[in-house]
Amino acid sequence: MGGFITIVIIFLLVGVGGYVYTEWQKRGSLQRDKPALPHRLSLRYLDNTVLLSEHEAWTYLRLPTVSVEFKTAEDWDRLISAFGHALAGLTDCRIHLKTAFRGYNIAKWAEQLDKRTYHPAPGWSELLIKQQEHLWYEQFMQKEVYLGVRLGYRNNEASNQFKNALRSIKNFLNVTADALLGQDDAVEAKEIARWHAAAGPIQRLLRGSVYQAVPATSDEVAWLFRHHMHPEMPAPPPPAREGQPWGRGEVQSLIEGLVDQSESPYYLKVTQPNWDFLNQQRAHERNPSVTPKPDTSFTSYTATLCISRIPTEMDTWDGNPWIHHAEDPSLGFAVEFSGYFDITTPAKAKKDVEKQVQKVSAQQRHIEQAGAEVPTRVADAFIAGKHLDSEVERERKFLVYGAGRLLVCAEDAEELTRRCETLIEHYRDIGIDVAWTPNDQLRLFIEQFPGDRPRLKVRAYRQVQELETVTAGLFTASNSLGDGEGPYLGRTTGRSQEIVHFDPLYAPRNNKPPGVAIVGAPGGGKTFTTLATAYQTAMRGITTVLLDPKGDAKGLATIQGLGDVRILELGARMAGLLDPFSLVASREEGTLLAMETMRLLLGGEMTSDRENAIVSAIRYIAVQPEPNLRKVVELLLAGGVEGINPTGTPYNDQQTAVAKSAGNLLEVISELPLGNLCFSNAQSQVKIAQGRLTIITLAGLTLPSAATPQDRYTYAQRLSVTLLYLVTHYSRSLVIDPLYTGPKALVIDEAWAITQTSQGAQLVAEVARLGRSRNTALILVSQNAGDLLAEDVKNCLTTMFVFRSEDPAEIAADLELLRVSDNPEHRNIIASLPTGKHSECIMRDIRGHVGTMRVDMSYLPDVVVAFDSTPDDGSGRIQSAARRIITDESGKILGVVNTDAEGEQLRASIAAQQQAAFGGQVPVAVPLPHSAAPRNTAIPANSVPPTSVPPLVVPPISAPAVRSARVGTMPSSAAPTGRMGAAAPPASVSPTSAPQVPAHDPISTQGTVYTSSGHDADRDTGVDVDNAHDAAENSEPSPAQPRRRSSAAPSWSTRE
């Protein structure tokens, strides 16, 4: 019996050993057979630092894109050399370059923007919805660039025979366990820590280089897998918890789906289930006429093309880098690039080149010995090899071994074929051959996964290039502009169309100078951009002050939803408002400001004697009760300080005569229109209100042209320039207020009238310096960029908008303002910028990116009409800026009318109401003329969107209510299928039918639209906004009571 058991045990051991040996041989065969397809994904582990495949360890970094417009040949060369120098630090390693296009996450952007908007205007919610709808239909894409660096092999640590023996025993035991129990995907913590340490130096190297790379998060790398498996179709949402590592078999879920290569040898058919089918089906059942029936699955076709030959010499500065060439907008479809490249050191490269030269030389010698003629290609190869050998040795050049792939996707096979053929011809135009190889599509598809390896071993597609050849492809090139966080302003119009977000307060929030410049000739779009920026800042509840000398901004008062807009029309009603002594906090500062005011008023007529007399008078009046400039003039007319106690000496008589002469001259200036603003005994207590839009107009100003020298100014022009300077100083009080630290924006139109004087330039520089610490943006608008090139002004500018200009001198100033080189090509771009309704401009953003863009407000036709400053074309159309704005003394708008007669009628109605109120009667609503546009300070109950989109029902404001924001699920099947994976626009949002979800619950941003329905408590509780603000103005905040943000937590409702 014992012998039988022994025999059975022996047979079992032999069977197990045979099975293990068979599995061992199978694994070795798979490792030796490189072109063989894997039986599973090679990824084993993934976190925010490393990616571990079956045999290799990688670290992936995300590269910020760089602007490629407005570059010269020298700029290209410097950029290519800098990129090559950065990659040369990765000596003797393999890299993976990967570009991808991600659909813009509109809902996430809107949610984050709304969180940064603390006290918005009543119409903010509707504006945010309109912008999301507009962006949803445009299907914008954003480019992302990733660089993977191979850290090494996971099983090559052994350095001596003992470790080799231990590793062999360990491998045998692991294979035995895998054969009997299944493969174990767990990665030891010790190994993960070792690869983390190895990734650190590489990440620091690339972060400090010109690439400014940042480590790619695990969610970003996981998205690359999902995106690759969902071409031209909606991708699943990101994980519920961000930043979690992937391992222990979890990585297999990243490549779920069906990839079919049986239909054709030239492409793959990818089929994925509709992950949002249930929500879309419910939406279809609720409203079948609006939401179509969803599909249970999506199908798309994909093909990978190989770059087979690159010419020896290429010109890249002409705007066609060979990798970025695939993103040409003339193609009409997205093309993604993927390539594995081995970077070799000059020493190893020289050995490889010498081997190849020896092979070619032996082949050439063999042909000559046979008496045959040496083929031209062999002779050329020998000459090229000798030349490359000498260059590598002399210039210490790095060589790169690798191959580039181009991924093309389409919704059907016919469209895919057309796109591939178009792309091949597109590259043929720049001398690059692209091959569409059959029977290898699955291998090419798999090798593009992060952490994989080249699986196509066709030497014709494997390139040996200089390192600069790869960097000359400019894989990080992009046309992106803006800060990426602010409201939607427009779109780029260069090689690719991308969203331009612009927040004037982004710069001071990030410790950058807060200045913004908008310049251009009349009719180019300068005013429209200025009003659009002021409109969006006011909608967000930012305290916005717009200095409008021409009156173009009055159209803002006709726009519903802006809330309590104040218009201060400076004139006789506001006498003394701009008196220098009333604009500052101390008498000493008032004395200095009064002196500067006199210098501006008298200009070249300010002699030394007159200056002494005026300074003495100002100092005397400054110590008197209630000082003002009117008293200074009266003192000068009386003979100045010397005239108070006349001594009868010749000197006293001379000084008295000089004072009277200066007083007479100032008296003439004070009698000019608007002169009483700074020459009056009256006092005006009108202050700039906080948290709203204030428009300050000076309709009677007579500003000189920018080309007029200061010594040629007329008295009216001197007064106009002085008043504009004092208005700017008046607005400065908002910036320096230490008790109000909320966001603020100061917009100065016709800024050249201020900056061309030394006093004005110093004032602008002071406001800019304070703006960075006081959370204030400064926007300067001028017709000529040369007016903003003073050193103090130029240093405070971080963002510039330059519109069309045809004057050569102005174009030169524009290029200097943009900080780009002055050459005929750039001059021609500025001179040929479109104008009118489709005007374009050149923008330089806070990151230094320069490109062409177009301000887009087409989704708000009423706002476009309000911003239109084009004169009447004979159709009887009335400009919004030409309408009469009826205000009270504080600037509060009482009504908007078209004619003076209607204005008188409205004033009479208001006067009658006030008389009735004083008589003890209850005031009734003031009847507005039929042509007046009544202002609606609340969100309309039913906002009617454009006819091309389904209507959105915005919930009315009810009292009391807690701040709420709604996220509506958008049916994916209703939208045109695209790479963005966008779905149909949201159906009607009903505030009563939407179920409530706690605020802390995760909210899916895929296929959603974010809707904010209010923030501040005064609007949520139904309080009259105007009365609340007026009450706030009449009460001073106590220093002991800090301002607090509303503690009401946001609530969310999700549509099924």
Helices and strands as residue ranges (DSSP letters): H 2-32, E 43-46, E 51-53, E 56-63, E 66-67, H 73-88, E 93-103, H 106-115, H 124-138, E 141-153, H 161-181, H 189-207, E 214-215, H 218-229, G 250-255, E 258-260, E 268-273, H 277-286, E 297-309, G 324-327, E 336-344, H 346-369, H 376-395, E 399-410, H 413-428, E 433-435, H 441-447, G 459-461, E 463-466, H 467-471, E 477-478, E 488-492, E 499-501, H 506-509, E 515-519, H 526-539, E 543-548, G 552-558, E 566-569, G 572-574, G 580-582, H 587-602, G 603-605, H 608-622, H 629-637, H 650-670, G 675-677, E 693-697, G 710-712, H 715-736, E 744-748, H 752-755, H 758-773, E 776-782, G 785-788, H 791-794, E 797-802, H 808-818, H 824-831, G 836-838, E 841-844, E 850-855, H 861-867, G 880-882, E 884-887, E 893-897, H 900-918, E 964-969, G 972-974, E 996-997, E 1008-1012, H 1017-1020, H 1025-1034, E 1051-1054
